[in-house]
Amino acid sequence: MRNVTPPPPRAPRKFPAALAWTGVAALVVVLCVLFPRVLAFVELAARELRYFWWLILLVVLAGYFFFFFGRKKP
């Protein structure tokens, strides 16, 4: 007879995810050093964020509705 027992579950792999986040952070730092005007634009956008937080909230809410309420139920 063939063994049909499923293998025990594995622990989640956290090292590759941490390595990916570290790589993204390093890429952001390198880009900010290479392109200082982009860093200035990001700083300006962060300052303006206090005025346009409601617009970002509406975009996030629309994305939530689009992805979670727009999919077809089985």
JOVEN-V319369 format. One line per field, one symbol per residue. burial: # if it has 24 or more other ideal C-beta (glycine too) atoms within 12 Angstrom, else .. Layout:
burial->???
//
This chain:
burial->..........................................................................
//
